[in-house]
């Protein structure tokens, strides 16, 4: 008699109902794909048993003119000899223009600054970061389908917490090109917390210190009974292991009094620097050796020298940590544990500095290379509906505030940073002028009070507003952020029902280090920004008063004597002069003087309106 089979707890008893979903860590240096198998998450290996896929793509053209490509280890092996056509660390180019790449001159590529984002010229044509990333994702998709011998239902793809809207959209586009159904974009530190928390039963306040190949993220999370709440997040989108490699390569060339002349030289010395950096994580000293076009480079480097070179970059990461703790209003000793994520956290100098800052050794139980992919796999399994009884609740947050431009070039925040997502918030606005029938909606992102210091996300117009007096219209502007951190905005006039909306589809144009700078500037310029905001608001109020007074004078100026008209004109001129001088106290005094000086005129206007309304009517008709 055949034995009957029983499903795992929480799993479907019908094996055909199980949907195959994977988690993908699309990393700067290397990428991984993981899935929940036999009740636990595990990284999927290739045919040689390797779970890591180097994030490298080499483009070639054969003798028949056909384009070929190598992906992963095979491409990585050729990066020194064919550096211009072997693209590595492409994640650092996602959503960026050429002007946003501070180290573009040190890289061996021929860049082309396209309208959307920078691209790289290869023998197989111009390749955008989205196309290159799609090659890597497609290779991981194929690995997963070969493992399960079936098609994938979908994937959760991880991104740095500090990836902005443009970079997230670029990642989704790459996944679509690779034939993947994106179930969710998940922040890398949050993915690590999912894996770490479930595997270790951890509860309490945890810091996730994620130093990868190209980006640094720091997130503070509250873990409790399967609930992962992101309390605050920060980081630097242009800080990672690649920067340590550049420092080590420059130091070796300086010690040997040599230069990397050709693109091949630059890539060769970077490869050697990375190899040496990894060796110094386990050994006290190592030789950086490689053959350049100008001769043989051979330099002995010590772990202490690497620590000295790395200190400014490590301090830069700890400055982000301090900001996040300040946001959350907690002290380092209130953090129960620090989870280390990313290959660069293997450096003893990094672990020592983080341990000293928090006053405790960092947690390194899980493989820092695999933990992000494992967390993504657990989330993918949940979203695919394979674990309907699971208690995992994920509360991610918005890294930067979202708002609108208002009169005076000021920013009115609709959704503050560190708000849990997905979320939807709305606020009512009104018109500035009498008879205004349209509204220009300018959506911005950032922490400054002035619109010129924030990033512009989108513009659209709401037309068809019924003509009304200034301030009478009620326009409700709604912001909705989905689970991937992507934004949609709508505006609706409440009386007429006219509506307009926009889904933010960014053009990928970014400013270098913009997100990291926004927070730092928000802190350092807070007092000056608030003073400037008060002045701008006073100027807007002054302009509103002047506009209302001009309208009144045009309609009923005949009610005034020549003397009264001259006095009011003088008060209006005084406001204009004080607007230009920037003295807020004097400007507010002028606004009050005009308001007081036109009270009698306003009363006369009201009396005339009443007389006109009653003219020719009997008492019983009133």
KOLTORDO-873746 format. One record per atom (N, C-alpha, C): residue in three letters; x, y, z. Coordinates in steps of 0.2 Angstrom, whole numbers, plus 5000, padded with zeros to 4 digits. Each point is the difference from the previous one (the first is absolute). Example, Ala and Ser with C-alpha at 12.3 -4.5 7.8 and 13.67 -1.06 7.14 Angstrom:
2
ALA506649725039ALA499650065000ALA500450065000SER499850054996SER500450065001SER499650055003
END
This chain:
622
UNK500449945000UNK499650065000UNK500450065000UNK499950054996UNK500450064999UNK499950055006UNK500550035002UNK499950055006UNK499750064997UNK499650035004UNK499750064998UNK500450065003UNK500050054996UNK500550065002UNK499650065003UNK500350035005UNK499850065003UNK500450064999UNK499750054999UNK500450064999UNK500350035006UNK500550054999UNK500350035005UNK499550055004UNK500150025006UNK499650055003UNK500050064996UNK499450034999UNK499950064996UNK500150004993UNK500149944997UNK500149994993UNK499449974997UNK499950014994UNK499449974996UNK500049935000UNK499549965001UNK500049935000UNK500049984992UNK499950044996UNK500049994993UNK500650034997UNK500549954998UNK500750034998UNK499950044994UNK499549994996UNK499950044994UNK499850075001UNK499850015006UNK499850075002UNK500650045002UNK500549975002UNK500650045002UNK500350044994UNK500150065002UNK500350054995UNK500750015001UNK500449994995UNK500850015001UNK500250075000UNK500250035005UNK500250075001UNK500750005003UNK500450054998UNK500750005002UNK500150075002UNK500650005004UNK500250075002UNK500750014997UNK500150064997UNK500650014997UNK500450065003UNK500649995001UNK500450065003UNK500450024994UNK499850064997UNK500450024994UNK500550055003UNK500649975001UNK500550045003UNK500550044995UNK500450045003UNK500550044996UNK500649954998UNK500249965005UNK500649964999UNK499749934997UNK499649975004UNK499749944998UNK499249995001UNK499749954997UNK499350005001UNK499849925002UNK499549995003UNK499849945002UNK499249994999UNK499849944999UNK499349985000UNK499849955005UNK499550015004UNK499849955006UNK499349984999UNK499849955003UNK499349985001UNK499949965006UNK499449995002UNK499849965006UNK499949934997UNK500449955002UNK499949934999UNK500049965006UNK499649955000UNK499949965006UNK499950045007UNK499750064999UNK499850035006UNK500550065002UNK500650004997UNK500550055002UNK500350034994UNK500250075000UNK500350034995UNK500749984999UNK500249994993UNK500749984998UNK500250034994UNK500650024999UNK500250034994UNK500149944995UNK499850024993UNK500149954995UNK500650004997UNK500449944999UNK500650004997UNK500049994992UNK500550014997UNK500149994993UNK500249924999UNK500249994994UNK500249934998UNK500649985004UNK500450055001UNK500749985004UNK499950015007UNK499450015003UNK499850005007UNK500250075003UNK500150054996UNK500150075002UNK499450045001UNK499850035006UNK499450045001UNK500150074997UNK500650025000UNK500250074998UNK500050014993UNK499750054997UNK500150024993UNK500350075000UNK500750004998UNK500350074999UNK499550044996UNK499950075002UNK499650044996UNK500550034994UNK500149964996UNK500550024994UNK499749974994UNK500050054994UNK499849974994UNK500550034995UNK500249954996UNK500550024994UNK499749994993UNK500050054996UNK499750004994UNK500649994994UNK499849954996UNK500549984994UNK499650004994UNK500450004994UNK499749994994UNK500449954996UNK499749944998UNK500449954997UNK500250024992UNK500449954997UNK500250014993UNK499450014995UNK499449985002UNK499450014995UNK499650065002UNK500350045005UNK499750065002UNK499449995005UNK499949945003UNK499549995004UNK500250025007UNK499650035004UNK500150025007UNK500049945005UNK500550005004UNK500049955005UNK500150035007UNK499949975005UNK500150025007UNK500249955005UNK500450025004UNK500249965006UNK499750035006UNK499749965005UNK499850035006UNK500249965006UNK500250045005UNK500349975006UNK500749995000UNK500249945002UNK500749985001UNK500450014994UNK499749974994UNK500450004994UNK500150084998UNK499550045001UNK500150074998UNK500650035005UNK499949995006UNK500550025005UNK500749994999UNK500149944997UNK500749984998UNK500350044995UNK499650034996UNK500250044994UNK500050075001UNK499950035006UNK499950075001UNK500750045000UNK500549965001UNK500750045000UNK500250004992UNK499949954996UNK500250004993UNK499550034996UNK499450015002UNK499550034995UNK499550045005UNK500450055003UNK499650045005UNK499550054997UNK500150024994UNK499550054997UNK499349964998UNK500049944999UNK499449964998UNK499849965006UNK500350005005UNK499849965006UNK499850045006UNK499350005001UNK499750055004UNK499949975007UNK500350035005UNK499949985007UNK499750065004UNK499749995006UNK499850055004UNK499550044997UNK499649974995UNK499550044996UNK499550035005UNK499949985005UNK499450025005UNK500250085002UNK500650025000UNK500250075002UNK499850054994UNK499849974994UNK499850044995UNK499250014999UNK499749965004UNK499349994999UNK499750075002UNK499650034995UNK499650065001UNK500550065000UNK500650004997UNK500450065001UNK500250024993UNK500250075000UNK500350034995UNK500750005000UNK500450024995UNK500750005000UNK500350055005UNK499650055001UNK500250055005UNK500049985007UNK499649955001UNK499949975007UNK500549955002UNK500449984996UNK500549955001UNK500750045002UNK500250005006UNK500650045002UNK500649974998UNK500049934999UNK500649964998UNK500049984993UNK499650034996UNK499949984993UNK500750004996UNK500550055001UNK500650004997UNK500549945002UNK499849975006UNK500549955002UNK499849934998UNK499450004996UNK499749944998UNK500249984993UNK500149944998UNK500249984993UNK499550014995UNK499450025001UNK499550004995UNK500050064996UNK499750004994UNK499850054995UNK499250025002UNK499950055003UNK499350025002UNK499750044995UNK499349994999UNK499650044996UNK499450035004UNK500050075001UNK499550035004UNK499450004996UNK499549965001UNK499450004996UNK499550045005UNK499450024996UNK499550045004UNK499849965006UNK499949945000UNK499749965006UNK500549995005UNK500649974999UNK500549995004UNK500649984996UNK500650005004UNK500649984997UNK500049934997UNK500449994994UNK500049934997UNK500849994999UNK500149944998UNK500749984999UNK500149974993UNK500550034996UNK500149984993UNK500449935001UNK499849954996UNK500349945000UNK500149974992UNK500349954999UNK500149984993UNK499349974998UNK499549995004UNK499449974998UNK499550065000UNK500250065001UNK499650064999UNK499950045007UNK499650055001UNK500050045006UNK499549965005UNK500249995006UNK499649965005UNK499950045006UNK499350005001UNK499850045006UNK500149965006UNK500050035006UNK500049965007UNK499449955000UNK499550024998UNK499449965000UNK500149944996UNK500350004994UNK500149954996UNK500549955003UNK500550035003UNK500549955003UNK499749975006UNK499750045004UNK499649975006UNK499649944998UNK499650014994UNK499549954998UNK500449944998UNK500650004997UNK500449944999UNK500149965006UNK500250035005UNK500249975007UNK499349975003UNK499550044999UNK499449975003UNK499749944996UNK500150004993UNK499849954996UNK500449945002UNK500650005001UNK500449945002UNK499849975006UNK499850045005UNK499849985007UNK499349974999UNK499650034996UNK499349974998UNK500149934997UNK500449994995UNK500249944997UNK500249945005UNK500450035005UNK500349955005UNK499449975004UNK499650055002UNK499449985004UNK499549954997UNK499950024993UNK499649954996UNK500349944999UNK500649994999UNK500449944999UNK499949965007UNK500150035006UNK500049975006UNK499349975001UNK499550034999UNK499349985001UNK499749964994UNK500350014994UNK499749974994UNK499350034999UNK499950065001UNK499450034999UNK500150084999UNK499450034998UNK500150074999UNK499950045007UNK500250065001UNK499950035006UNK499450045000UNK499750005006UNK499450055001UNK500250075001UNK500550015003UNK500350075001UNK500650005004UNK500250065001UNK500650015004UNK500050075004UNK500349995006UNK500150065004UNK500750024999UNK500150074998UNK500750024998UNK500250055005UNK500650005003UNK500250045005UNK500450064997UNK499950065003UNK500350064998UNK500350045007UNK500550044999UNK500250045006UNK499450045002UNK500050015007UNK499550045003UNK500050074997UNK500650024998UNK500150074998UNK499950014992UNK499849954997UNK499850004993UNK499450055000UNK500050054995UNK499550045000UNK499549984994UNK499550044999UNK499449984995UNK500349984994UNK500550034997UNK500349994993UNK500449935000UNK500449995005UNK500349945001UNK499649945001UNK499550015004UNK499549945001UNK499749984993UNK499850064996UNK499649984994UNK500549974995UNK500650025000UNK500549974996UNK500149935001UNK500049985007UNK500049935002UNK499449964997UNK499450035001UNK499449964998UNK500049994992UNK500350054996UNK500150004993UNK500449944998UNK500650005004UNK500549944998UNK499749935002UNK499650005005UNK499649935001UNK499549994995UNK499750054998UNK499549984994UNK500349984994UNK500650034998UNK500449984994UNK500349935001UNK500149985006UNK500249935002UNK499549955000UNK499350024999UNK499549955000UNK499849995007UNK500150045005UNK499849995007UNK499450045002UNK499549965004UNK499450045003UNK500350025007UNK500050075000UNK500350025007UNK499450015005UNK500049965005UNK499550005005UNK500150065005UNK500650025001UNK500250055004UNK500750025000UNK500250075000UNK500650025001UNK500150005008UNK500549975003UNK500150005007UNK500750035002UNK500050055005UNK500650035002UNK500549945003UNK500650014998UNK500549955002UNK500149995007UNK500050055004UNK500149995007UNK499449975003UNK499450014998UNK499449975002UNK500049934998UNK500249984994UNK500149934998UNK500449965005UNK500650035002UNK500549975005UNK499649995007UNK499650055002UNK499749995006UNK499549955000UNK499649994994UNK499649945000UNK500349945001UNK500649994996UNK500449935001UNK500350005007UNK500250055002UNK500449995007UNK499549995005UNK499450045000UNK499549995006UNK499749945000UNK499849974994UNK499749935000UNK500449955002UNK500750004997UNK500449955002UNK500350005007UNK499950055003UNK500350015007UNK499550015005UNK499450014998UNK499550025005UNK500150075004UNK500450044997UNK500250065003UNK499450055001UNK500050045006UNK499550055001UNK500450065003UNK499750064999UNK500350065003UNK500250054994UNK500450055002UNK500250054995UNK500749974997UNK500050004993UNK500649984997UNK500250054995UNK500750014999UNK500250044994UNK500349954995UNK499850024994UNK500349964994UNK500550044996UNK500649985001UNK500650044997UNK500149964994UNK499950034994UNK500049974994UNK500550034995UNK500649985000UNK500650034996UNK500149954994UNK499750014994UNK500149964994UNK500650034996UNK499949974994UNK500650024995UNK499950084998UNK499450024999UNK499950074997UNK499650055005UNK499649975005UNK499650045004UNK500049985007UNK499950055004UNK499949995007UNK499350025003UNK499849955004UNK499350015003UNK500149995007UNK499650045004UNK499949995007UNK499350015002UNK499749945003UNK499350015002UNK500049975007UNK499550045004UNK499849985007UNK499449965000UNK499949945002UNK499449965000UNK499849985007UNK499350005001UNK499849975006UNK499749934998UNK500349955002UNK499849934999UNK499549975006UNK499449984998UNK499649975006UNK499549954997UNK500149945002UNK499549954998UNK499850004992UNK500550004996UNK499850004993UNK499950074997UNK500050055004UNK499950074997UNK500650034999UNK500250034994UNK500650034999UNK499850074998UNK500150055005UNK499850074999UNK500750044999UNK500050034995UNK500650044998UNK499950075004UNK500450015005UNK499950065004UNK500350064997UNK500650004997UNK500350054996UNK500649974995UNK500150034995UNK500549984995UNK500450064997UNK500649984998UNK500550054997UNK500549964996UNK500550044998UNK500649974997UNK500350044994UNK500349974996UNK500450044995UNK500049964993UNK499750024995UNK499949974994UNK500649994996UNK500650045002UNK500649994996UNK500649995005UNK499949955004UNK500549985005UNK500049925001UNK500549974998UNK500049925000UNK500749984999UNK500149935000UNK500649974999UNK500450024994UNK499750024995UNK500450034994UNK500450065002UNK499850045005UNK500350065002UNK500749985004UNK499949945004UNK500649985003UNK500549974995UNK499849974995UNK500449974995UNK500450064996UNK499650054999UNK500450064996UNK500550035005UNK499950015007UNK500450025004UNK500749965000UNK499949935001UNK500549965000UNK500450004994UNK499750004994UNK500350004994UNK500550074999UNK499750055002UNK500350075000UNK500650005004UNK500049975006UNK500549995005UNK500649964997UNK499849954997UNK500549954997UNK500450044995UNK499650034995UNK500450044995UNK500450055002UNK499850045006UNK500450055003UNK500649975003UNK500049955003UNK500549975004UNK500649984994UNK499749974995UNK500549984995UNK500250054995UNK499750065001UNK500150064995UNK499949984993UNK499449974999UNK499849984993UNK499350034999UNK499749994994UNK499450024998UNK499649954996UNK499450005000UNK499649964996UNK499850044994UNK500349984994UNK499950054994UNK499449984996UNK499949934998UNK499549984996UNK499449985004UNK499449994997UNK499449985003UNK500249935003UNK500449964996UNK500149935002UNK500550005007UNK500450055000UNK500450015006UNK499650015006UNK499550054999UNK499550025005UNK499649945003UNK499849964996UNK499649945002UNK500449955003UNK500649994997UNK500549955003UNK500250025007UNK500250065002UNK500250025006UNK499450005005UNK499450014998UNK499450005004UNK499849925002UNK500149964995UNK499949935001UNK500549975006UNK500650024999UNK500649985005UNK499850035007UNK499850075000UNK499850035006UNK499549965004UNK499549984996UNK499449975003UNK500349935003UNK500449964996UNK500249945003UNK500550015006UNK500450055000UNK500450025006UNK499650025006UNK499450044999UNK499650025005UNK499749945003UNK499749954996UNK499749945003UNK500549965004UNK500749994998UNK500549975003UNK500250035007UNK499950065000UNK500250045006UNK499549995005UNK499449984999UNK499449985004UNK500249945005UNK500549964997UNK500249945004UNK500750005002UNK500450044996UNK500750005001UNK500350075002UNK500550005004UNK500350065002UNK500350044995UNK500349974994UNK500350044995UNK499949964993UNK500050034995UNK500049974993UNK500350044995UNK500249974994UNK500350044995UNK499550014994UNK500050064998UNK499650024994UNK500450004994UNK499949954996UNK500449994994UNK499650004994UNK500250034995UNK499750004993UNK500550034995UNK499949984994UNK500450024994UNK499650064997UNK500350064999UNK499750054997UNK500450024994UNK499750044995UNK500450024994UNK500650035001UNK500150045006UNK500650035002UNK500549965004UNK499849945001UNK500549955004UNK499649965005UNK500449975005UNK499749955005UNK499950045006UNK499350005003UNK499950035006UNK500049955005UNK500450015005UNK500049965006UNK500250045006UNK499550005005UNK500050035006UNK499849965006UNK500350015006UNK499849965006UNK499550055004UNK499449975001UNK499650045004UNK499849975007UNK499850035005UNK499949975006UNK499250025002UNK499849965005UNK499350015002UNK499950075003UNK500550025004UNK500050065003UNK500050064995UNK500449994994UNK500050054995UNK499350014997UNK499749944999UNK499350004997UNK499550035005UNK500149995006UNK499550035005UNK500150085000UNK500650024999UNK500250075000UNK499750034994UNK500049974994UNK499750034994UNK499350005000UNK499749945004UNK499350005000UNK499650045005UNK500450035005UNK499750035005UNK499550064998UNK500250044995UNK499550064998UNK499449974997UNK500049944997UNK499449974997UNK499649975006UNK500349975004UNK499649975006UNK499750055004UNK500450065001UNK499750055004UNK499450034997UNK500050014993UNK499550024996UNK499449965001UNK500149935000UNK499449965002UNK499750015007UNK500550015005UNK499750015006UNK499750065001UNK500150054996UNK499650075001UNK499349984998UNK499949964995UNK499349984998UNK499749965005UNK500449965004UNK499749965006UNK499750055005UNK500550055001UNK499850055006UNK499350044998UNK500050024993UNK499350034998UNK499449965001UNK500149934999UNK499449965000UNK499849995008UNK500549995004UNK499950005007UNK499650065003UNK500350064997UNK499750065002UNK499350014998UNK499849974994UNK499350004997UNK499649965005UNK500249955002UNK499649955004UNK500050025007UNK500450055002UNK500150025007UNK500249945005UNK500549974998UNK500349945004UNK500750015000UNK500349975005UNK500750005001UNK500349944998UNK500750004999UNK500349934997UNK499949955005UNK500050015007UNK500049955005UNK499349975000UNK499550034997UNK499349975000UNK499949954994UNK500550004996UNK499949954994UNK500249935003UNK499649954999UNK500149935003UNK500649974996UNK500050014993UNK500549964996UNK500150044993UNK500649994997UNK500150034994UNK500249944995UNK499550004995UNK500149954995UNK500550024994UNK500549974998UNK500450024995UNK499849964994UNK499950044994UNK499849984994UNK500550034995UNK500149964994UNK500550024995UNK500749985001UNK500349984994UNK500749975000UNK500550045004UNK499950074999UNK500550055003UNK500050005007UNK499549975004UNK500050005007UNK500449945002UNK500449964996UNK500549955002UNK500650045002UNK500150064998UNK500650045002UNK500150015007UNK500549975004UNK500150015007UNK499950085002UNK500250044996UNK500050075002UNK499350035000UNK499649974996UNK499250025000UNK499749975006UNK500149945001UNK499749965006UNK500350035007UNK500650025000UNK500350035006UNK499650075001UNK500050044995UNK499750075001UNK499350005002UNK499649954997UNK499349995001UNK499949985007UNK500449955002UNK500049975007UNK500150065005UNK500550044999UNK500250055005UNK499550055000UNK499650024995UNK499550055000UNK499449985004UNK499849934999UNK499449985004UNK500249975006UNK500649995002UNK500249975006UNK499949935001UNK500049964994UNK499849935000UNK500349974994UNK500249945000UNK500249974994UNK499449994995UNK500150014993UNK499550004996UNK499849924998UNK499449994998UNK499849934999UNK500149984993UNK500449945000UNK500249984993UNK499849924999UNK499549985003UNK499849935000UNK499949984993UNK499650044996UNK499849984993UNK500550024995UNK500149974995UNK500450024994UNK499850074998UNK500450055000UNK499850074998UNK499950004993UNK500249964996UNK499950004993UNK499349974998UNK499849955004UNK499449974998UNK499350025004UNK500150045006UNK499550015004UNK499450054997UNK500250044995UNK499550044997UNK499649964995UNK500349954996UNK499649964996UNK499549955004UNK500349985005UNK499649965004UNK499350035003UNK500150065002UNK499550045003UNK499550024994UNK500250014994UNK499650014994UNK499649944999UNK500349945000UNK499749944999UNK499449995004UNK500150015007UNK499549995005UNK499450054998UNK500150064998UNK499550054998UNK499649984994UNK500449974995UNK499749984994UNK499549945001UNK500249965004UNK499649945002UNK499450025003UNK500050055004UNK499450035003UNK499550034995UNK500350044996UNK499650044995UNK499749954994UNK500449954999UNK499749954995UNK499449965003UNK499950015007UNK499449965003UNK500249935002UNK500649985000UNK500249935002UNK500049995008UNK500050065004UNK500049995007UNK499550055003UNK499449984998UNK499450045002UNK499950015008UNK500349965004UNK499950005007UNK500650045003UNK500550024996UNK500650035002UNK499850075004UNK500450025005UNK499850065004UNK500550054999UNK500450004994UNK500450054998UNK499750064998UNK500150065004UNK499750064998UNK500650054999UNK500050034994UNK500650044998UNK499850084999UNK500350045004UNK499850075001UNK500650044998UNK500150014993UNK500650044998UNK499850085000UNK500550044999UNK499950075001UNK500250044993UNK499850065000UNK500250044994UNK500650045002UNK500650004996UNK500650035003UNK500050074999UNK499650034996UNK500050084999UNK499350025000UNK499950075002UNK499450035000UNK499750014993UNK499450004999UNK499650014994UNK499650065001UNK499950054995UNK499650065001UNK499950044994UNK499750065001UNK499850044994UNK500350075001UNK500150034994UNK500350075000UNK499350045001UNK500150055005UNK499550055001UNK500250074998UNK499650055000UNK500250074999UNK500650025004UNK500450034996UNK500750035003UNK500549955000UNK499949944996UNK500649954999UNK500149965006UNK499549995004UNK500049965006UNK499849934999UNK500249965004UNK499849935000UNK499549985006UNK499449984998UNK499649975005UNK500049935000UNK500349975006UNK500049935000UNK499449965001UNK499849954996UNK499449965000UNK500249945004UNK500549964998UNK500249945004UNK500750015002UNK500150015007UNK500750005003UNK500449944999UNK500650015000UNK500549945000UNK499949965006UNK500249944999UNK499949945005UNK499349995001UNK499550014996UNK499349985000UNK500049934997UNK499649955004UNK500049944998UNK499649994993UNK500349964995UNK499649994994UNK499849934999UNK499549984996UNK499650054996UNK499650055004UNK499950064997UNK499650055004UNK499650054995UNK499550035002UNK499750054996UNK499850065005UNK500250064998UNK499850065004UNK499850054995UNK499650055003UNK499750054996UNK500050075004UNK500050054996UNK499950075003UNK499750044995UNK499650055003UNK499650054996UNK500450064999UNK499950034994UNK500450064998UNK499450044997UNK500250074998UNK499550044997UNK500450054995UNK499650044997UNK500350044994UNK500250075003UNK500550034996UNK500350065003UNK499750064997UNK499750004994UNK499750064997UNK499249994999UNK499750064999UNK499249994999UNK500049984993UNK499549954999UNK499849984993UNK500549954997UNK500549975005UNK500549954998UNK499649944998UNK500249974993UNK499649944998UNK500549954999UNK500650005002UNK500549954999UNK500550005005UNK500349945002UNK500550005005UNK500649964998UNK500650025001UNK500649974998UNK500249965006UNK500049934999UNK500349965006UNK500749984998UNK500450015005UNK500749984999UNK500249965006UNK500249944999UNK500149955005UNK500849995001UNK500250015006UNK500750005002UNK500249955005UNK500649995001UNK500349955005UNK500650035004UNK500050005006UNK500550035004UNK499950035006UNK500550025004UNK499950025007UNK500150085001UNK500150044994UNK500150075001UNK499350035000UNK500050075002UNK499450035000UNK499950044993UNK500550014996UNK500050034994UNK500049954994UNK499550014995UNK499949954995UNK500750004996UNK500450054999UNK500649994996UNK500549965003UNK500049985006UNK500449955003UNK499849935001UNK499449994997UNK499749935000UNK500049984993UNK499949934999UNK500049974994UNK499350004997UNK499950024994UNK499450014996UNK499849934997UNK499449975002UNK499849944998UNK499550004994UNK499650055000UNK499550004995UNK499650075000UNK499750014994UNK499650065000UNK499349984996UNK499550035002UNK499449994996UNK499550065002UNK499550014996UNK499550055001UNK499349985001UNK499650035004UNK499349995002UNK499650054996UNK499749994995UNK499650054997UNK499249995000UNK499750064999UNK499249995000UNK499850025007UNK500450035005UNK499750035006UNK499550054999UNK499450005003UNK499550054999UNK500350075003UNK499950064996UNK500350065002UNK499750025007UNK500450015005UNK499850025007UNK500550055002UNK499850035006UNK500450055004UNK500649965002UNK500650045001UNK500649965002UNK499949975007UNK500249945001UNK499949975006UNK499449965001UNK499550014995UNK499449965001UNK500049934997UNK500449994995UNK500049934998UNK500349955005UNK499949944999UNK500349955005UNK500249944995UNK500750005000UNK500349954995UNK500349955005UNK499849945000UNK500349945004UNK500549974996UNK500750005002UNK500549974997UNK500249935004UNK500049944997UNK500149945003UNK500649974998UNK500449975004UNK500649974999UNK499949935002UNK500249954995UNK500049935002UNK500749974998UNK500349965005UNK500649974999UNK499949925001UNK500249974995UNK499849925000UNK500649975004UNK499949935000UNK500549965004UNK500750014997UNK500150014994UNK500750014997UNK500350075001UNK499650045003UNK500250075001UNK499950054994UNK499649974995UNK499850044994UNK499450055002UNK500050064997UNK499550055002UNK499550014994UNK499450025002UNK499550024996UNK499650065003UNK499950054997UNK499750075002UNK499450024997UNK499450025003UNK499450024997UNK499850065003UNK499750054996UNK499750065003UNK499250004997UNK499650025005UNK499350004999UNK499750075003UNK499650044996UNK499650055002UNK499449985003UNK499950015007UNK499449975003UNK499350024998UNK499950064998UNK499450024998UNK499849984993UNK500450014995UNK499849984993UNK500249924999UNK500549975003UNK500149934999UNK500650004995UNK500250054997UNK500649994995UNK500649975003UNK500349964996UNK500649965003UNK500549994995UNK500650005003UNK500649984995UNK500549965005UNK500449964997UNK500549965003UNK500649984996UNK500549985004UNK500649984997UNK500349945004UNK500349954996UNK500449955003UNK500750014998UNK500450015006UNK500750024999UNK500449954996UNK500150014994UNK500549964995UNK500650044999UNK500550005004UNK500650045000UNK500449994994UNK500350054998UNK500550004994UNK500749985002UNK500149985006UNK500649975003UNK500550065001UNK499950064998UNK500550055001UNK500150015008UNK500649995002UNK500150015007UNK500650055001UNK500150025006UNK500650045002UNK500449965005UNK500750004999UNK500449965003UNK500050015008UNK499949945004UNK500050005007UNK499450045002UNK499550014996UNK499450055002UNK499649985006UNK499949945000UNK499649975006UNK500350015006UNK500749985001UNK500450015006UNK500150075002UNK500150044995UNK500150085001UNK499350035003UNK499549984997UNK499350035002UNK499949995008UNK500149955003UNK499949995007UNK500650045004UNK500650004998UNK500550045003UNK499850075000UNK499950034994UNK499850074999UNK499450025004UNK499549955000UNK499450015004UNK500150015008UNK500549975002UNK500250015007UNK500450065001UNK500550014996UNK500550065001UNK499750074998UNK499550004996UNK499750064998UNK499350015003UNK499849975005UNK499350005002UNK499850075003UNK500550035004UNK499850075003UNK499950054994UNK500550004996UNK500050054994UNK499449994996UNK499949934998UNK499449994996UNK499350025003UNK499949995007UNK499450025003UNK500050085000UNK500550045000UNK500050075000UNK499850024993UNK500349974995UNK499950014993UNK499349984998UNK499749955003UNK499349984999UNK499550065003UNK500250025006UNK499650055003UNK499950064995UNK500650024997UNK500150064996UNK499649994994UNK500049944997UNK499749994994UNK499249995001UNK499849985006UNK499350005001UNK499750075001UNK500450045003UNK499850075001UNK500050034993UNK500449994996UNK500050034993UNK499449974996UNK499849945001UNK499449974997UNK499450045003UNK500050015006UNK499450035003UNK500050084998UNK500650034999UNK500050074998UNK499750004993UNK500249954995UNK499850004993UNK499249995000UNK499849965005UNK499249995000UNK499750065002UNK500250035005UNK499750075002UNK500050054995UNK500650004996UNK500150054995UNK499549994994UNK499949934998UNK499649984995UNK499350025002UNK499849985006UNK499350015002UNK499850085000UNK500550045002UNK499950075001UNK500050034993UNK500449984995UNK499950024993UNK499449994997UNK499749945001UNK499449984998UNK499450045003UNK500050025006UNK499550045003UNK500150074998UNK500650034999UNK500050064997UNK499850014993UNK500149954996UNK499850004993UNK499250005000UNK499749965005UNK499250005000UNK499750065003UNK500350025006UNK499650055004UNK500550065002UNK500550014996UNK500450065002UNK499750075000UNK499450004997UNK499750075000UNK499750025007UNK500049955005UNK499750015007UNK500550045004UNK500750004998UNK500550035003UNK500150074998UNK500250045005UNK500250074999UNK500750004997UNK500250054997UNK500750014997UNK500549985006UNK499950035006UNK500549995005UNK500049935002UNK499449975001UNK500049935002UNK500349954995UNK499950024994UNK500349964994UNK500850005000UNK500250065001UNK500850025001UNK500349965006UNK499650005005UNK500249965006UNK500149934999UNK499549974997UNK500049934999UNK500549984995UNK500150044995UNK500549994995UNK500750005003UNK500150045005UNK500650015003UNK500149935005UNK499549985003UNK500149945004UNK500249944995UNK499750004994UNK500149944996UNK500750014997UNK500350064999UNK500750014997UNK500549985006UNK499850015006UNK500449985006UNK500149935000UNK499549964999UNK500049935000UNK500549974995UNK499950034994UNK500549984994UNK500750015002UNK500250065003UNK500650025002UNK500349955005UNK499649985005UNK500249965006UNK500149924997UNK499649994995UNK500049934997UNK500749994998UNK500350054996UNK500750004997UNK500550005005UNK499950035006UNK500550015005UNK500149935004UNK499549965001UNK500149945003UNK500050015008UNK499750055002UNK499950015008UNK499349985001UNK500049945003UNK499349965002UNK499650045005UNK500350035005UNK499750045005UNK499650064997UNK500450044996UNK499850064997UNK499449984995UNK500149944996UNK499549984995UNK499449995003UNK500049965006UNK499449985003UNK499650065003UNK500450055002UNK499750065003UNK499750044994UNK500350004994UNK499750034994UNK499349974998UNK500049935000UNK499449974999UNK499550015004UNK500150015007UNK499550025005UNK499850074999UNK500550044998UNK499850074999UNK499550014994UNK500149964995UNK499650004994UNK499349975002UNK500049955004UNK499349975002UNK499650055004UNK500450035005UNK499650055004UNK499850064996UNK500550024995UNK499850064996UNK499550004995UNK499849934999UNK499449994995UNK499449985003UNK500050005007UNK499449985003UNK499450044998UNK500150065001UNK499450054998UNK499849994993UNK500549994995UNK499849994993UNK499649944999UNK500249955004UNK499649935000UNK499350015002UNK499950045005UNK499450015003UNK499550044995UNK500350054997UNK499650044995UNK499849954994UNK500549964998UNK499849954994UNK499549955002UNK500049985007UNK499449965002UNK499450035000UNK500050075002UNK499450045001UNK499750004993UNK500450024995UNK499850014993UNK499749934997UNK500349955002UNK499749934998UNK499349995002UNK499950025007UNK499449995003UNK499550044997UNK500250074999UNK499550044997UNK499849984993UNK500549974996UNK499849984993UNK499649945000UNK500149965005UNK499649945001UNK499250015002UNK500050065004UNK499350025002UNK499650054996UNK500450034995UNK499750054996UNK499449974996UNK499450045001UNK499449984996UNK499649945003UNK500249985006UNK499649955003UNK499650025006UNK499449975002UNK499650025005UNK500349975007UNK499850025005UNK500249975007UNK499849935000UNK499449984998UNK499749945001UNK500449954995UNK500350034995UNK500449954995UNK500749985003UNK500250045005UNK500749995002UNK500049945005
END
